[in-house]
Amino acid sequence: MSTWALKYQFVESLQFSIFAFAAPALLVAGAQWRRIGLASRQEHEVDADGSLVSPQSPKFIDRIAIVRAKGSHQRRAVFVALTFAAITVLWRVAPVVDYLVRHQWMVWVEAITLIVSGSALFTNLIESPPMKPGTLRPYRIGISAGVMWTAWVVAYLDGMSHVSWYHAFHHVAGKGISLAADQQLSAGLIWLVSAAVFIPIVFWNLVYWLQSEEDPNDELQRLVRDERTRGFFGSD
């Protein structure tokens, strides 16, 4: 894929989509934190006073899980989502993609920045034991849709453009894939991968929210009250 990504825009876009959406989602959903040593193998336990009993020596992921267990953190989650969306847009900007194609070592930079920031985003959207999402379900739905739509808009603008955004990819008439087909395949793959990742999260949270014991209308009214008293994001 790395070799073909230097020749074809649609392969480079598929590579980007794996780094940005598929890999972080699978990494967080897999929840292998204990296996790689970032979380304790002991289960989290608290006493009657709410003080932590186990694990006695919490690791990096354990500390995040403990903080999130104490309340919702909408503001932080939205900040992470905006940062991730900005990073994804940056890696689709023409000068950056052209530089990436001409300098193969930049693929490692792309992979690290997208996977790390994407993993931080997905820990706020799906459960990854011992961590739980730090946001309420309505926020998870909104964040997922917002990040997905950002990717869709950028891909659509590129796919519908009459000229190529990226000059590092060369197309010769009558040989190989055409410029228009390359652009449209590129947009379609970004749409497909991002939709495959985010749409299940949206509907999963929507279904559970609607089926929860708490009336969704009451929860929306409570969110509105919180917005009026403590701001849109509540308290972190």
C-alpha atoms as an extended CHARMM CRD file, in Angstrom:
* protein
*
       236  EXT
         1         1  MET       CA              0.0000000000        0.0000000000        0.0000000000  PROA      1               0.0000000000
         2         2  SER       CA              2.8470000000        2.3910000000        0.8070000000  PROA      2               0.0000000000
         3         3  THR       CA              4.2940000000        1.8670000000       -2.6770000000  PROA      3               0.0000000000
         4         4  TRP       CA              0.9800000000        2.3360000000       -4.4600000000  PROA      4               0.0000000000
         5         5  ALA       CA              0.1800000000        5.3610000000       -2.2770000000  PROA      5               0.0000000000
         6         6  LEU       CA              3.0620000000        7.1520000000       -4.0010000000  PROA      6               0.0000000000
         7         7  LYS       CA              1.3970000000        6.6710000000       -7.3930000000  PROA      7               0.0000000000
         8         8  TYR       CA             -2.3560000000        6.7590000000       -6.8450000000  PROA      8               0.0000000000
         9         9  GLN       CA             -4.3630000000        9.2550000000       -4.8580000000  PROA      9               0.0000000000
        10        10  PHE       CA             -7.0970000000        6.7680000000       -3.9770000000  PROA      10              0.0000000000
        11        11  VAL       CA             -4.5620000000        4.3980000000       -2.3550000000  PROA      11              0.0000000000
        12        12  GLU       CA             -3.0410000000        7.2810000000       -0.4010000000  PROA      12              0.0000000000
        13        13  SER       CA             -6.5530000000        8.2160000000        0.7450000000  PROA      13              0.0000000000
        14        14  LEU       CA             -7.2170000000        4.6370000000        1.8310000000  PROA      14              0.0000000000
        15        15  GLN       CA             -3.9620000000        4.6670000000        3.7740000000  PROA      15              0.0000000000
        16        16  PHE       CA             -4.9980000000        7.9450000000        5.4100000000  PROA      16              0.0000000000
        17        17  SER       CA             -8.4240000000        6.5120000000        6.3020000000  PROA      17              0.0000000000
        18        18  ILE       CA             -6.8660000000        3.4740000000        7.9580000000  PROA      18              0.0000000000
        19        19  PHE       CA             -4.5150000000        5.6370000000       10.0220000000  PROA      19              0.0000000000
        20        20  ALA       CA             -7.1960000000        8.1690000000       10.9650000000  PROA      20              0.0000000000
        21        21  PHE       CA            -10.3220000000        6.0600000000       11.4860000000  PROA      21              0.0000000000
        22        22  ALA       CA             -9.9490000000        2.2780000000       11.2670000000  PROA      22              0.0000000000
        23        23  ALA       CA             -6.7240000000        1.7390000000       13.2220000000  PROA      23              0.0000000000
        24        24  PRO       CA             -7.6030000000        3.9800000000       16.2180000000  PROA      24              0.0000000000
        25        25  ALA       CA            -11.1240000000        2.5310000000       16.4370000000  PROA      25              0.0000000000
        26        26  LEU       CA             -9.8290000000       -1.0550000000       16.4220000000  PROA      26              0.0000000000
        27        27  LEU       CA             -7.0540000000       -0.2040000000       18.8750000000  PROA      27              0.0000000000
        28        28  VAL       CA             -9.4700000000        1.3230000000       21.3930000000  PROA      28              0.0000000000
        29        29  ALA       CA            -12.1640000000       -1.3090000000       20.8640000000  PROA      29              0.0000000000
        30        30  GLY       CA             -9.5740000000       -4.0650000000       21.3450000000  PROA      30              0.0000000000
        31        31  ALA       CA             -8.7150000000       -2.6620000000       24.8030000000  PROA      31              0.0000000000
        32        32  GLN       CA             -5.3220000000       -4.3600000000       25.0450000000  PROA      32              0.0000000000
        33        33  TRP       CA             -4.0850000000       -1.8380000000       27.6050000000  PROA      33              0.0000000000
        34        34  ARG       CA             -3.3030000000       -4.4810000000       30.2460000000  PROA      34              0.0000000000
        35        35  ARG       CA             -1.4400000000       -6.6620000000       27.7760000000  PROA      35              0.0000000000
        36        36  ILE       CA              0.8730000000       -3.8550000000       26.6590000000  PROA      36              0.0000000000
        37        37  GLY       CA              1.4610000000       -2.6590000000       30.2250000000  PROA      37              0.0000000000
        38        38  LEU       CA             -0.4600000000        0.6230000000       30.1730000000  PROA      38              0.0000000000
        39        39  ALA       CA             -3.0910000000       -0.5960000000       32.6690000000  PROA      39              0.0000000000
        40        40  SER       CA             -2.9700000000       -2.6970000000       35.8070000000  PROA      40              0.0000000000
        41        41  ARG       CA             -4.2580000000       -6.2700000000       35.6750000000  PROA      41              0.0000000000
        42        42  GLN       CA             -6.1830000000       -5.6650000000       38.9010000000  PROA      42              0.0000000000
        43        43  GLU       CA             -9.8620000000       -4.7760000000       38.6950000000  PROA      43              0.0000000000
        44        44  HSD       CA            -10.8990000000       -1.2930000000       39.8090000000  PROA      44              0.0000000000
        45        45  GLU       CA            -12.5180000000       -1.2910000000       43.2490000000  PROA      45              0.0000000000
        46        46  VAL       CA            -13.5550000000        1.4850000000       45.6180000000  PROA      46              0.0000000000
        47        47  ASP       CA            -14.6080000000        1.3940000000       49.2670000000  PROA      47              0.0000000000
        48        48  ALA       CA            -17.8090000000        2.7460000000       50.8080000000  PROA      48              0.0000000000
        49        49  ASP       CA            -16.2880000000        6.2460000000       50.9760000000  PROA      49              0.0000000000
        50        50  GLY       CA            -15.4540000000        6.2190000000       47.2750000000  PROA      50              0.0000000000
        51        51  SER       CA            -11.6960000000        5.8860000000       47.8810000000  PROA      51              0.0000000000
        52        52  LEU       CA             -9.7160000000        3.7280000000       45.4620000000  PROA      52              0.0000000000
        53        53  VAL       CA             -8.8470000000        0.3010000000       46.8870000000  PROA      53              0.0000000000
        54        54  SER       CA             -7.6110000000       -1.4420000000       43.7560000000  PROA      54              0.0000000000
        55        55  PRO       CA             -5.3370000000       -1.1890000000       41.8430000000  PROA      55              0.0000000000
        56        56  GLN       CA             -2.8450000000       -0.0980000000       44.4750000000  PROA      56              0.0000000000
        57        57  SER       CA             -0.3850000000        1.1550000000       41.8590000000  PROA      57              0.0000000000
        58        58  PRO       CA             -2.5080000000        2.5980000000       39.0310000000  PROA      58              0.0000000000
        59        59  LYS       CA             -0.8680000000        2.9990000000       35.6450000000  PROA      59              0.0000000000
        60        60  PHE       CA             -1.4850000000        5.5560000000       32.8790000000  PROA      60              0.0000000000
        61        61  ILE       CA             -4.7890000000        4.1370000000       31.5960000000  PROA      61              0.0000000000
        62        62  ASP       CA             -5.9490000000        3.3950000000       35.1500000000  PROA      62              0.0000000000
        63        63  ARG       CA             -5.5340000000        7.0520000000       36.1010000000  PROA      63              0.0000000000
        64        64  ILE       CA             -7.6060000000        8.1540000000       33.1160000000  PROA      64              0.0000000000
        65        65  ALA       CA            -10.3180000000        5.6170000000       34.0100000000  PROA      65              0.0000000000
        66        66  ILE       CA            -10.3770000000        6.8080000000       37.6370000000  PROA      66              0.0000000000
        67        67  VAL       CA            -10.7680000000       10.4550000000       36.6120000000  PROA      67              0.0000000000
        68        68  ARG       CA            -13.5630000000        9.6310000000       34.1550000000  PROA      68              0.0000000000
        69        69  ALA       CA            -15.4050000000        7.5200000000       36.7210000000  PROA      69              0.0000000000
        70        70  LYS       CA            -15.8740000000       10.6240000000       38.8520000000  PROA      70              0.0000000000
        71        71  GLY       CA            -17.9700000000       12.5130000000       36.2830000000  PROA      71              0.0000000000
        72        72  SER       CA            -18.5460000000       13.5810000000       32.6860000000  PROA      72              0.0000000000
        73        73  HSD       CA            -16.0030000000       15.6490000000       30.7870000000  PROA      73              0.0000000000
        74        74  GLN       CA            -17.8300000000       17.1140000000       27.8130000000  PROA      74              0.0000000000
        75        75  ARG       CA            -15.5220000000       20.0970000000       27.3360000000  PROA      75              0.0000000000
        76        76  ARG       CA            -12.4300000000       17.9310000000       27.1760000000  PROA      76              0.0000000000
        77        77  ALA       CA            -14.0360000000       15.5080000000       24.7120000000  PROA      77              0.0000000000
        78        78  VAL       CA            -15.1280000000       18.3030000000       22.3820000000  PROA      78              0.0000000000
        79        79  PHE       CA            -11.6210000000       19.8000000000       22.5000000000  PROA      79              0.0000000000
        80        80  VAL       CA            -10.1220000000       16.4040000000       21.5770000000  PROA      80              0.0000000000
        81        81  ALA       CA            -12.6330000000       16.0390000000       18.7300000000  PROA      81              0.0000000000
        82        82  LEU       CA            -11.8630000000       19.5090000000       17.3380000000  PROA      82              0.0000000000
        83        83  THR       CA             -8.1290000000       18.8260000000       17.5650000000  PROA      83              0.0000000000
        84        84  PHE       CA             -8.5200000000       15.5040000000       15.7570000000  PROA      84              0.0000000000
        85        85  ALA       CA            -10.7010000000       17.0570000000       13.0440000000  PROA      85              0.0000000000
        86        86  ALA       CA             -8.0990000000       19.7960000000       12.5220000000  PROA      86              0.0000000000
        87        87  ILE       CA             -5.3250000000       17.1920000000       12.2230000000  PROA      87              0.0000000000
        88        88  THR       CA             -7.2960000000       15.1870000000        9.6530000000  PROA      88              0.0000000000
        89        89  VAL       CA             -7.8960000000       18.3170000000        7.5840000000  PROA      89              0.0000000000
        90        90  LEU       CA             -4.1890000000       19.2000000000        7.8220000000  PROA      90              0.0000000000
        91        91  TRP       CA             -3.2050000000       15.8030000000        6.3800000000  PROA      91              0.0000000000
        92        92  ARG       CA             -5.5050000000       16.3970000000        3.3810000000  PROA      92              0.0000000000
        93        93  VAL       CA             -4.1200000000       19.8510000000        2.5220000000  PROA      93              0.0000000000
        94        94  ALA       CA             -2.4020000000       19.8420000000       -0.8740000000  PROA      94              0.0000000000
        95        95  PRO       CA              1.1260000000       20.9400000000        0.1940000000  PROA      95              0.0000000000
        96        96  VAL       CA              1.1810000000       18.3580000000        3.0040000000  PROA      96              0.0000000000
        97        97  VAL       CA              0.0210000000       15.4770000000        0.7890000000  PROA      97              0.0000000000
        98        98  ASP       CA              2.4860000000       16.4620000000       -1.9590000000  PROA      98              0.0000000000
        99        99  TYR       CA              5.3230000000       16.5460000000        0.5820000000  PROA      99              0.0000000000
       100       100  LEU       CA              4.1730000000       13.2170000000        1.9970000000  PROA      100             0.0000000000
       101       101  VAL       CA              4.2400000000       11.5470000000       -1.4160000000  PROA      101             0.0000000000
       102       102  ARG       CA              7.7110000000       12.8760000000       -2.1950000000  PROA      102             0.0000000000
       103       103  HSD       CA              9.1820000000       11.9780000000        1.2320000000  PROA      103             0.0000000000
       104       104  GLN       CA              8.2690000000        8.4720000000        2.3480000000  PROA      104             0.0000000000
       105       105  TRP       CA              9.4620000000        8.9720000000        5.9310000000  PROA      105             0.0000000000
       106       106  MET       CA              6.5220000000       11.3580000000        6.4220000000  PROA      106             0.0000000000
       107       107  VAL       CA              4.1990000000        8.3410000000        6.3920000000  PROA      107             0.0000000000
       108       108  TRP       CA              5.4500000000        7.5090000000        9.8850000000  PROA      108             0.0000000000
       109       109  VAL       CA              4.6720000000       11.0210000000       11.0780000000  PROA      109             0.0000000000
       110       110  GLU       CA              1.2060000000       10.7770000000        9.5290000000  PROA      110             0.0000000000
       111       111  ALA       CA              0.5630000000        7.3970000000       11.1240000000  PROA      111             0.0000000000
       112       112  ILE       CA              1.6980000000        8.4450000000       14.6040000000  PROA      112             0.0000000000
       113       113  THR       CA             -0.2030000000       11.7480000000       14.7020000000  PROA      113             0.0000000000
       114       114  LEU       CA             -3.4250000000       10.2770000000       13.3320000000  PROA      114             0.0000000000
       115       115  ILE       CA             -3.4180000000        7.0700000000       15.3840000000  PROA      115             0.0000000000
       116       116  VAL       CA             -2.5430000000        8.8230000000       18.6450000000  PROA      116             0.0000000000
       117       117  SER       CA             -5.0560000000       11.6560000000       18.2410000000  PROA      117             0.0000000000
       118       118  GLY       CA             -7.6610000000        9.2380000000       16.8630000000  PROA      118             0.0000000000
       119       119  SER       CA             -7.2270000000        6.9060000000       19.8350000000  PROA      119             0.0000000000
       120       120  ALA       CA             -7.7210000000        9.8310000000       22.1980000000  PROA      120             0.0000000000
       121       121  LEU       CA            -10.9540000000       10.6320000000       20.3550000000  PROA      121             0.0000000000
       122       122  PHE       CA            -12.3370000000        7.0880000000       20.3790000000  PROA      122             0.0000000000
       123       123  THR       CA            -11.7380000000        6.6380000000       24.1070000000  PROA      123             0.0000000000
       124       124  ASN       CA            -14.4280000000        9.3160000000       24.4850000000  PROA      124             0.0000000000
       125       125  LEU       CA            -16.8300000000        7.4910000000       22.1580000000  PROA      125             0.0000000000
       126       126  ILE       CA            -16.6400000000        3.7860000000       22.9950000000  PROA      126             0.0000000000
       127       127  GLU       CA            -15.8460000000        1.6690000000       26.0330000000  PROA      127             0.0000000000
       128       128  SER       CA            -12.2810000000        0.4220000000       26.3090000000  PROA      128             0.0000000000
       129       129  PRO       CA            -11.9120000000       -1.3700000000       29.6740000000  PROA      129             0.0000000000
       130       130  PRO       CA            -10.9080000000       -0.1940000000       32.1700000000  PROA      130             0.0000000000
       131       131  MET       CA            -11.8470000000        3.1490000000       30.5860000000  PROA      131             0.0000000000
       132       132  LYS       CA            -15.3590000000        4.3220000000       29.9190000000  PROA      132             0.0000000000
       133       133  PRO       CA            -16.3190000000        7.2290000000       27.6330000000  PROA      133             0.0000000000
       134       134  GLY       CA            -16.0530000000       10.5550000000       29.3930000000  PROA      134             0.0000000000
       135       135  THR       CA            -19.1740000000       11.9840000000       27.7540000000  PROA      135             0.0000000000
       136       136  LEU       CA            -22.9260000000       11.4240000000       27.7720000000  PROA      136             0.0000000000
       137       137  ARG       CA            -24.4730000000        9.5840000000       24.8310000000  PROA      137             0.0000000000
       138       138  PRO       CA            -25.9140000000       12.7050000000       23.1070000000  PROA      138             0.0000000000
       139       139  TYR       CA            -22.4270000000       14.1940000000       23.0270000000  PROA      139             0.0000000000
       140       140  ARG       CA            -20.9480000000       10.9660000000       21.6360000000  PROA      140             0.0000000000
       141       141  ILE       CA            -23.5150000000       11.0360000000       18.8390000000  PROA      141             0.0000000000
       142       142  GLY       CA            -22.8070000000       14.6820000000       18.0220000000  PROA      142             0.0000000000
       143       143  ILE       CA            -19.0220000000       14.2980000000       18.1470000000  PROA      143             0.0000000000
       144       144  SER       CA            -19.0860000000       11.1850000000       15.9340000000  PROA      144             0.0000000000
       145       145  ALA       CA            -21.3060000000       12.8460000000       13.3580000000  PROA      145             0.0000000000
       146       146  GLY       CA            -19.2750000000       16.0660000000       13.3910000000  PROA      146             0.0000000000
       147       147  VAL       CA            -15.9260000000       14.3530000000       12.8300000000  PROA      147             0.0000000000
       148       148  MET       CA            -17.3910000000       12.1300000000       10.1080000000  PROA      148             0.0000000000
       149       149  TRP       CA            -18.9970000000       15.0690000000        8.3000000000  PROA      149             0.0000000000
       150       150  THR       CA            -15.7130000000       16.9770000000        8.4020000000  PROA      150             0.0000000000
       151       151  ALA       CA            -14.0020000000       14.1090000000        6.5750000000  PROA      151             0.0000000000
       152       152  TRP       CA            -16.9090000000       13.8670000000        4.1460000000  PROA      152             0.0000000000
       153       153  VAL       CA            -16.8490000000       17.5780000000        3.2650000000  PROA      153             0.0000000000
       154       154  VAL       CA            -13.1070000000       17.6210000000        2.5670000000  PROA      154             0.0000000000
       155       155  ALA       CA            -13.3610000000       14.4200000000        0.4830000000  PROA      155             0.0000000000
       156       156  TYR       CA            -16.3650000000       15.7830000000       -1.4430000000  PROA      156             0.0000000000
       157       157  LEU       CA            -14.5980000000       19.0500000000       -2.3020000000  PROA      157             0.0000000000
       158       158  ASP       CA            -11.5990000000       17.1070000000       -3.5780000000  PROA      158             0.0000000000
       159       159  GLY       CA            -13.6540000000       14.5590000000       -5.4990000000  PROA      159             0.0000000000
       160       160  MET       CA            -15.8030000000       17.1550000000       -7.2340000000  PROA      160             0.0000000000
       161       161  SER       CA            -12.9190000000       19.4670000000       -8.1160000000  PROA      161             0.0000000000
       162       162  HSD       CA            -12.2590000000       19.9140000000      -11.8510000000  PROA      162             0.0000000000
       163       163  VAL       CA             -8.5190000000       20.0280000000      -11.2270000000  PROA      163             0.0000000000
       164       164  SER       CA             -6.4040000000       17.8800000000       -8.9550000000  PROA      164             0.0000000000
       165       165  TRP       CA             -5.5050000000       19.3410000000       -5.5680000000  PROA      165             0.0000000000
       166       166  TYR       CA             -2.3440000000       17.2790000000       -5.4590000000  PROA      166             0.0000000000
       167       167  HSD       CA              0.4880000000       17.7240000000       -7.9500000000  PROA      167             0.0000000000
       168       168  ALA       CA              2.6010000000       14.7910000000       -6.7590000000  PROA      168             0.0000000000
       169       169  PHE       CA              0.3130000000       12.3000000000       -8.5330000000  PROA      169             0.0000000000
       170       170  HSD       CA              0.8860000000       12.1360000000      -12.2780000000  PROA      170             0.0000000000
       171       171  HSD       CA             -1.7620000000       10.8820000000      -14.6900000000  PROA      171             0.0000000000
       172       172  VAL       CA             -1.0700000000       10.1390000000      -18.3370000000  PROA      172             0.0000000000
       173       173  ALA       CA             -4.0460000000       10.0370000000      -20.6930000000  PROA      173             0.0000000000
       174       174  GLY       CA             -4.7250000000        6.5000000000      -21.9030000000  PROA      174             0.0000000000
       175       175  LYS       CA             -2.4510000000        4.9000000000      -19.3000000000  PROA      175             0.0000000000
       176       176  GLY       CA             -3.6460000000        3.6470000000      -15.9670000000  PROA      176             0.0000000000
       177       177  ILE       CA             -6.4190000000        5.2730000000      -13.9610000000  PROA      177             0.0000000000
       178       178  SER       CA             -7.6910000000        8.6940000000      -15.0550000000  PROA      178             0.0000000000
       179       179  LEU       CA             -7.4950000000       11.8340000000      -12.9360000000  PROA      179             0.0000000000
       180       180  ALA       CA            -11.2730000000       12.0150000000      -12.4530000000  PROA      180             0.0000000000
       181       181  ALA       CA            -11.5320000000        8.3510000000      -11.4840000000  PROA      181             0.0000000000
       182       182  ASP       CA             -8.6350000000        8.6840000000       -9.0500000000  PROA      182             0.0000000000
       183       183  GLN       CA            -10.2480000000       11.6920000000       -7.3480000000  PROA      183             0.0000000000
       184       184  GLN       CA            -13.6740000000       10.0860000000       -7.1270000000  PROA      184             0.0000000000
       185       185  LEU       CA            -12.3100000000        6.7830000000       -5.8170000000  PROA      185             0.0000000000
       186       186  SER       CA            -10.3270000000        8.7550000000       -3.2600000000  PROA      186             0.0000000000
       187       187  ALA       CA            -13.4300000000       10.5770000000       -2.0220000000  PROA      187             0.0000000000
       188       188  GLY       CA            -15.4900000000        7.3910000000       -2.0240000000  PROA      188             0.0000000000
       189       189  LEU       CA            -12.9700000000        5.4580000000        0.0680000000  PROA      189             0.0000000000
       190       190  ILE       CA            -12.7650000000        8.1900000000        2.6990000000  PROA      190             0.0000000000
       191       191  TRP       CA            -16.5670000000        8.2890000000        2.8450000000  PROA      191             0.0000000000
       192       192  LEU       CA            -16.7650000000        4.4970000000        3.0780000000  PROA      192             0.0000000000
       193       193  VAL       CA            -14.1670000000        3.9650000000        5.8150000000  PROA      193             0.0000000000
       194       194  SER       CA            -15.2830000000        6.9050000000        7.9730000000  PROA      194             0.0000000000
       195       195  ALA       CA            -18.9280000000        5.8490000000        7.6450000000  PROA      195             0.0000000000
       196       196  ALA       CA            -18.0830000000        2.2410000000        8.5290000000  PROA      196             0.0000000000
       197       197  VAL       CA            -16.4080000000        3.4830000000       11.7120000000  PROA      197             0.0000000000
       198       198  PHE       CA            -18.6820000000        6.2920000000       12.8980000000  PROA      198             0.0000000000
       199       199  ILE       CA            -22.2020000000        5.3030000000       11.8040000000  PROA      199             0.0000000000
       200       200  PRO       CA            -22.2830000000        2.2130000000       14.0690000000  PROA      200             0.0000000000
       201       201  ILE       CA            -21.1520000000        4.3910000000       16.9880000000  PROA      201             0.0000000000
       202       202  VAL       CA            -23.9170000000        6.9060000000       16.2520000000  PROA      202             0.0000000000
       203       203  PHE       CA            -26.6800000000        4.3150000000       16.0210000000  PROA      203             0.0000000000
       204       204  TRP       CA            -25.3780000000        2.2000000000       18.9080000000  PROA      204             0.0000000000
       205       205  ASN       CA            -25.4460000000        5.1980000000       21.2540000000  PROA      205             0.0000000000
       206       206  LEU       CA            -28.7560000000        6.4100000000       19.8400000000  PROA      206             0.0000000000
       207       207  VAL       CA            -30.4470000000        3.0510000000       20.4360000000  PROA      207             0.0000000000
       208       208  TYR       CA            -29.0940000000        2.7010000000       23.9620000000  PROA      208             0.0000000000
       209       209  TRP       CA            -29.9910000000        6.2820000000       24.7750000000  PROA      209             0.0000000000
       210       210  LEU       CA            -33.5790000000        5.8110000000       23.5710000000  PROA      210             0.0000000000
       211       211  GLN       CA            -33.8790000000        2.4820000000       25.4070000000  PROA      211             0.0000000000
       212       212  SER       CA            -32.4060000000        3.6960000000       28.6810000000  PROA      212             0.0000000000
       213       213  GLU       CA            -34.5460000000        3.8710000000       31.7790000000  PROA      213             0.0000000000
       214       214  GLU       CA            -34.2290000000        7.6310000000       31.8120000000  PROA      214             0.0000000000
       215       215  ASP       CA            -36.6380000000        9.3920000000       29.4590000000  PROA      215             0.0000000000
       216       216  PRO       CA            -34.5930000000       10.9030000000       26.5700000000  PROA      216             0.0000000000
       217       217  ASN       CA            -36.8320000000       13.9950000000       26.6560000000  PROA      217             0.0000000000
       218       218  ASP       CA            -36.0560000000       14.4630000000       30.3470000000  PROA      218             0.0000000000
       219       219  GLU       CA            -32.3620000000       14.0430000000       29.6430000000  PROA      219             0.0000000000
       220       220  LEU       CA            -32.4740000000       16.6480000000       26.8700000000  PROA      220             0.0000000000
       221       221  GLN       CA            -34.2790000000       19.0360000000       29.2000000000  PROA      221             0.0000000000
       222       222  ARG       CA            -31.6220000000       18.3990000000       31.8330000000  PROA      222             0.0000000000
       223       223  LEU       CA            -28.8790000000       19.1450000000       29.3000000000  PROA      223             0.0000000000
       224       224  VAL       CA            -30.6250000000       22.4230000000       28.4190000000  PROA      224             0.0000000000
       225       225  ARG       CA            -30.8400000000       23.3270000000       32.1070000000  PROA      225             0.0000000000
       226       226  ASP       CA            -27.1450000000       22.5250000000       32.5280000000  PROA      226             0.0000000000
       227       227  GLU       CA            -26.3650000000       24.7150000000       29.5260000000  PROA      227             0.0000000000
       228       228  ARG       CA            -28.2020000000       27.6480000000       31.0960000000  PROA      228             0.0000000000
       229       229  THR       CA            -26.6350000000       27.2230000000       34.5230000000  PROA      229             0.0000000000
       230       230  ARG       CA            -23.1530000000       25.8870000000       33.8360000000  PROA      230             0.0000000000
       231       231  GLY       CA            -22.5970000000       26.3650000000       30.1060000000  PROA      231             0.0000000000
       232       232  PHE       CA            -23.0650000000       24.0250000000       27.1770000000  PROA      232             0.0000000000
       233       233  PHE       CA            -20.3600000000       21.6150000000       28.2960000000  PROA      233             0.0000000000
       234       234  GLY       CA            -21.3960000000       21.3690000000       31.9300000000  PROA      234             0.0000000000
       235       235  SER       CA            -18.5830000000       21.0500000000       34.4440000000  PROA      235             0.0000000000
       236       236  ASP       CA            -15.3400000000       19.1700000000       33.8880000000  PROA      236             0.0000000000
